[in-house]
C-alpha cells in the first residue's frame, strides 16, 4: 500500500491494488502446500488447516471491507493509526527479539 501511495494512488486504490497482488501469492502457496498435507496422510491436520483457511479467508474479507469503508470516510489521514500501531508492535518485537 505504501508503494501505491508513493505512486500517487488514493488510499482506496492502493488498498485494492495491494489486495489484488496478494491473491495470486496466497493461491500459489495453497497450491504448493495442500498436496503436502494430503501426502502426509494426516486427515485431522488437513481438516484443521482447511477450516483455518476458510475462517482466515472470511475474516480477511471482513477486514478488507472495513478498511475500504474507513478509507472512504477518512481519506486524508486514514493510515496514521495503523502506522502508529505498526511502529509500536514492530518496536516491541525488536525489543523482545534482542533482549
Helices and strands as residue ranges (DSSP letters): H 2-6, H 11-39, H 43-73, H 80-98
